[in-house]
Amino acid sequence: MTKEYRARTFKSGNSVALRLPKGLGIEPGREMRVREEQGRFTVEPADVKRKIDVSKFWGKAPGLTVPSRDDFDDPPRAWDRPGWPGWPDSSTPE
């Protein structure tokens, strides 16, 4: 036998929200998929794709080399020249 729960919608920001009863056993923060078909709504857990933690990958591929970029041009910029206005003057204290 299935249990029936009643809930009321409420405004949350610019959205309409529905609070799900604790008796359903859905943990907080769970991503859900909501579908509407001919005026009926279906709410079910979404397939959660695991995210890869890449924070510990550094140094795991010591043989990996990065090719040089011949197509990258880094011309000198005007503000790198000593005559540019605002260039740090060695005579003024910082």
Secondary structure, DSSP 4 states (H G I P E B T S, - for coil): --------EEEETTEEEEPPPGGG-PPTT--EEEEEETTEEEEEE--PPPPP--TT-TTS-TT--PPP-TT---PPPGGGSTTSTTPPPTTS--
